[in-house]
Amino acid sequence: MEDNLKRLNKFIGETGYCSRREADKLIEEGRVSINGIVPEMGTKVAPDDEVRIDGKLIVEKNEKPIYLAFNKPVGIECTTNLDVRDNIVDYINYPKRIFPIGRLDKASEGLIFMTNDGDIVNKILRARNNHEKEYTVTVNRPITDRFIERMGNGVPILETVTRKCKVEQISKYTFKIILTQGLNRQIRRMCEYLGYEVTALKRIRIINISLDVPVGRYRKLTDAEIKELNQLIAPSSKTEEASLPKAEPTRRKIEFPRRNESKFRKK
């Protein structure tokens, strides 16, 4: 019997309703029921259990998962909240329920994955898995060798120092950067600290998938791309583990001069 049980957030994620992280929020908010009873975090479900979200029956899907590569335009919000104007779900208007993997700032454009596979989300997003994301960035004043060097070696933002990364100048005002972490508005904050303002930011690659569709358009990932992607993220933390809240490792707080950063049912 134990082998047939699934953690509730994993079950919801596998139905394509939302990601595990979002499922945790729904459970915390009391919007999920199992056989008419509101469960607690950590609850497991059996195949014959009836799971509902906001009263709507949720069932496991047997069809092939959806994976899209979408070129998000500037001004589109990466949220599944349909009450938010210009949300990404309404913009794409895909015939089946899908959601974004991660985020891309409203003011930024470029590649973002859309899926109904909640099982893959945490594997891609876990920062410690060091998955590459590549961007082209335009700033408001001429780029110097010193700027490129400092961006690559790490910049103090958000009470930490960014990981070393690859940075390459493309033109007088534009550079390319490859990150393996995703701090909040990271590139913009890094540039701001060094006295630059980002005027345009585009994500052009996530792991093995490069941006190759026009702005506002999407395409399905090919079977070969999905196979390679799964191989590349295979060493990642198990999503079961990744979906659980963890204590943040103690960080040495670094002081820098401020520069331009103006009852569980367990079986």
Secondary structure, DSSP 4 states (H G I P E B T S, - for coil): -GGG-EEHHHHHHHHTSS-HHHHHHHHHTT-EEETTB---TT-EE-TT--EEETTEEE----SPPPEEEEEEPTT-B----TTSTTBHHHHH--SS--EESS---TT-EEEEEEES-TTTHHHHH-GGG---EEEEEEESS---HHHHHHHHH--EETTEEPPP-EEEE-SSSEEEEEES---TTHHHHHHHHTT--EEEEEEEEETTEE--S-TT-EEEPPHHHHHHHHHHHTTSPPHHHHTS--PPPPPPP------S-------
